[in-house]
Amino acid sequence: MGCPMQLRHYSTRSETGRRTIVRAASLAGMLGPVLFVLVLVVLTALQYEFMLGIGWRPLADPADAWPSGLALGPYGPLLDATFVASGLLLMIFATGLHHRAEGRRGLETGPALLFVAGTAMALMSFETDPIHRVGPRSLHGLVHDAAFVLFVVAMLAAIFSLWRRFSRELQWRGHARYTLATGILAVLLLLLPSVAYYLFVVTLLVWIIVTARRLWPILPRQARRANEPKNNNSSSQIYAPGEGWRSILRRCRSRRWGEGRRRLLVCSLRTSA
């Protein structure tokens, strides 16, 4: 008789731990892009003249020196730290998606690719080479450029992989359409010149935030549904000891109970009085 109860207790603890991981991952996914954009805006404002001096053309060809060139300025270490922090937060977000996908074949590929993108973002903390330089490329500059390419490829592949999986789940079907639109738009913006590069970066970051926010309520809602009592005729669903009558009436209206249950509610209230 003890084994089933022990298994149930272990299952509850495991589900609670998984919900905690997913919530932490959701917060990480929402925090990372906000932190990254905030630091980029501040550093660009503080080092605007410096960026122009190293050859940055904000409208004609922004991708040539931005945002990596900010690391070459007087406040460059802050960008390096932001690359590492944002990459780690993206890896945590990918881990939460993986835990949500546990036991579902086909959804592991997307989180794995997101994890690779987070790793590549952290590797972009290796300082880039100046646009105008003398001599061959440095090792840290090559690592930075390779990490950027890996980040772009892994992010786009993750988006399209997750779109295919989201489209098969009822709860994520609406988000699947948004994910597909994001992937197509990101590819088009990447191929376009000039300021489209800024829109490309914003499109990816917004998708991370929206997906992280969408991830937050999934497991708690499933858990509440799993913990609902199966006996719908029980009066304990209508009246709980110590619950105020205003709260009970509010719950009565929100659940659209039938006349029979309303009468049972009145009886419960009279009994408690």
N, C-alpha and C positions, 0 to 999 in steps of 0.2 A: 504493500500500500504506500510505502514511503517513496518508491522510485518515481511514480508519476508526479508527485508533488515536488520532488527535487528537480525533475526535468522542467516542470512548469516554472519553478523559481529561477532556474538557470536561463530559461528562454526569456523571462521577463527582464532579468539583469542584462542579458545580451542585447535585447531590443532597446533598452534604455541607453546602454552605451553607444549603440549605433545611432540613435537619435541625437545624442550629444555630439558625436563626431560630425554628423550631417549639419547640425545647427552651427557648429564652429566653422565648418567649411563654407556655409552660406555667408556667414559674417565676413570671412576672409575674402570670398569672391566679391563682396560689395565694397570692402574697404580697400583692396589692392588698387583697382583702377582710380578710385577717388584720390588716394595718396599719390599715385603716379602723375595724374593730371595736375594736381595742386603744386607738386614740386616743379614740374615742367613750366607751368605758368610763372611761378615765382622766379625761377632761374633765368627764364627767357627775358623777363622784365629787368632783372638785375644785370644781366650780361649781354644786353642787346647790342651795345656798341662793340663789345668784344667779338660777338658772333659775326657781325658785319665785317670786322677786321680780318677774320680768318677765311672769308670768302663765302659766307652764308648769304644766299639770295632768297629771302622769305617768300616771294611770290613766284619767281621764275623757276627755281629749282630748290625747294626747301629740304628735300631728302638728302642732298649732297652733304650737309653738315649738321642737320637738326634731326633728333635731339642729341645725338651722340657727341657733337662738338661742344655741348655745354660742359662736358666733363673736363675739357681742356682749360676752362676758365678758372678764376680765383675761387669759385664755389663748387668746383668740379667734384670733390669728394662726396658732396651731398647727393649728386646724381648717381654716383657709383653705389652708395648705400641704398638709394631708392630702387635701383635695378635689382639688387639682392633682395630687399624686403618685398618688392612687388612680385618677384619670381617665386619666393617662398610662399607668399599668400596664394598665388595661382596654383602652386603644387598642393597646398592644403585644400583648396577648392576642388581640384581634380580628385583628391583622395576621398572627399565627401561624396562626389558623384559616383565614385567606384563603390563605396559602401552602400549607397542607395541601390546600385545596380547589382549587388551581390546576389548570385543565384539566377541572374537573367543573362542568358547567352547573347552576345552581340553588342551589349552596352559597354563592355569593358574597354573596347578599342578607343572610344571617344575620350574617356577619362585618362587613359594611358597617353594619348597624344597631347592632351592638355598638360599633363605632368611633364612631358618632354618640352612643351612650350615654356612652362615655368622654369625648367632647368636652363633652357636657352636664354631666357630673360635674365636670370641671375648671372649667367656667363657674360652677358653684355656689360657687366661691371668692369671687365678688362678694357682699359682705356683705348679709344680709337686713335688712329694716326691723323695728324693735321692734313687738310686738303693740299696745302702748299708745303711740301717737305723736300728735304735733300737726302738722298740715299734710298736704300731699299725699305720695304715695309717691315715694321717690327712684328715680333711674335704676338704681342698682346693686341696689336691692331688687327692681325689676321684672325685671332680668336674672336675678337669682337664682331668682325664682319661675318664670320661663319656662324656665330651665334644668332645674329640678326636674321640671316637667311633661314636657319633652322627654326627660329621662332615663327616666322611668317608661314613657312610650309606646314609646320605642326599645327598652328592655330587654324588655318584653313582646312586642313585634313580633319581636324577634330570637329569643326563645325559641321561639315558635310557628313561625317560619321554619326554624330549625334542626331542630326536631322533624320536620318534613316531609322534610327532606333526610336526617337520621339514619336514619329509618325505611326508607330505600331502600338502606342500606349494611349489610352483614352484620356488620361489626366494631362498628358503632354502634347496632345495632338495640335492644339492651337499654338503652342510654343514651337512646334515643329515647323509650321509655316513661316513663323518669324525667323527661325534659325536658317531655313533655306534661303529666305530673302536676304538675310545678313550675309551668308556665304557668297551669293551671286553678286550682291552690291560690293562686297569687299574685293572680290576678284576684279570687277570693273574699275573700281577706284584705284587699285594697285597698278593697273595698266595705263591709267590716264596720267598726264603730266601735271605740273604746277601744284596748285593748292589742293588737288584731289588727294594728295598724300596725307594732309591733315585729316580729311574726312575718313580716309582709310583707317587711321589710328583710332579716331573717335568711334567708328563703327564697331571695331573689335572690342573696345573697352566697354561700350554701352551693352553689347551682347553679353559680356561677362557679368555685368551688374544685374541685368534683367534675368539671366539664367540663375544666378545665385539667389535672387529674390524669389524666383519661382520655385527653387529647391526648398526653401525654408518651410512652408506649411505641409509638404507632402507626407512626411513620416508621422508628424503629430496627428494629422487627419486620419491616416490609416490606423494609428494606435487607438484613437477614440472609437473608431468603428469596430475594431476588434474587441474592445472592452465593454461595448454596450451589452446590457443584459438581454438574453434571448426571450425571456418571458415578458411579452408586451402587455399582459393583463395585470401585471403586478402593480399594486397601489404604491410601491416604493418609488416607482418612476414618476408618480404624481406628487407625492408629499414625502419630504425627508425631514426627520426630527430636527428641530431648531431652525428650520428655514422660514423666513418671513413670508407672510401671506401675499405681500406685494410682488415678491420674487416669483411665487408660485403662479399668480395670475399672469404675470408677464410671460412665464414659460408656457402657460396654457395657451395664450394667444399666439405665441411664436410657433408652436408645434401643430396648431390647427386641430386640436383634439375634437372628437365627436361629442355629441350631447351626453352619451353615457359616461364618458370620462369626466366631463364637466360636473355632472351630478356627483360622481365619486370624489371629485376635488372638494366640492362643497361639504360633503360628509366628513372628509378628512379635516377640513378647517374647523368645522363645528366640534369635532371630537377633540381637536387640539386646544380649542378654546375652553 
